[in-house]
Amino acid sequence: MSKRILSVSYDEHLLATRGALLEREGHQVISALGFTQCAARCDEGNFDLFILGHSIPEDDKRELMRMFRANCAAPVLALRRQGEDPPTGADNVVFSFNPAELLKTVAQILSRTAAS
């Protein structure tokens, strides 16, 4: 069954690539470029997963997670670069440079939420 994922990034190319990758796995991906687009989408509240790209500054990540969680109980997956500290408040973290690891982590998260 298709899962609904809100994916946000401050980098248009990375956002499109991530969206295509997740859609190939059968997910419905709603992409938001930047803070304003993401804030508007957070109000929808009917997502199975929220993905924050590594290009988002830490302060913006915290605020976006707060807005998202005000409307949705879905888990948050934060992407990060090698050497960066894990983002504060994310439920899951994965290195952004490995597409296979991203897909594996997304599958694990979504299988856990489907079982609960």
Secondary structure as UniProt FT lines:
FT   STRAND          4..9
FT   HELIX           12..24
FT   TURN            25..26
FT   STRAND          28..33
FT   HELIX           34..42
FT   TURN            43..44
FT   STRAND          49..52
FT   TURN            54..55
FT   HELIX           58..71
FT   STRAND          76..80
FT   TURN            82..83
FT   TURN            88..89
FT   STRAND          92..95
FT   TURN            96..97
FT   HELIX           99..115
//
